[in-house]
């Protein structure tokens, strides 16, 4: 496929290439020049930290049973035959990780990697835990209230260490809008920059969030990927709605094998929608990437 840009200027603001543990060494061989590796669980932190050291020119790392009863809910059918479903599911789970443990580890890694950002974090109204044996999605869902509480602690850390944040927002735009509004109005700590990755909301939400954060200390960015957003028929309209100095691109891909392809595809799509040359798309999103990362 023809390429009309320089790969050395390409920047993937959100990827999970480290999930493919058998091909980690291929991250160093990517044509894509800069990648932000996103952890999604505590176990990811050590892997991302090591890769940040191994590929310093390539990576920007991001870093009791009673407890389960307070943060999980059963979203399955309410029938007598499964009345004990949640309790039985909880009994299969490993002991929960203490707040102090993950918070301390995350903070230590932010200190260890001064050029890192924090991600990915955020809210997902549809999130379900996986069954420990089958690995299929269960009917146990984390409450949004618990997600908000953890997310706020992560925002506090990002503000403390002056780090950008990459966040997901799945069917939670209302909650995100309220949370940001509260922190702005109450003058609570805010990170310097925040990117809503693979944004799948509405054009009106983009406009509202841009207006909401204008004039505050928070710079708000939006990024898009083929892997997640290509299913959305409104994707061209969403890309058009983002101010050009706040637009980022990503792959959100789970392996270095194929990552360059998805990078090429999002570059071509943005170029078509914005009526830019591919070189212009790469250069503008690189400028935005550098500002977003902040180093």
Beta strands, then each sheet from edge to edge (+ up, - down):
strand 1: 11-15
strand 2: 34-38
strand 3: 59-62
strand 4: 72-74
strand 5: 118-124
strand 6: 128-130
strand 7: 137-142
strand 8: 165-170
strand 9: 193-196
strand 10: 219-224
strand 11: 247-249
sheet 1: 1+ 2+ 3+
sheet 2: 4+ 7- 6+
sheet 3: 5+ 8+ 9+ 10+ 11+
end
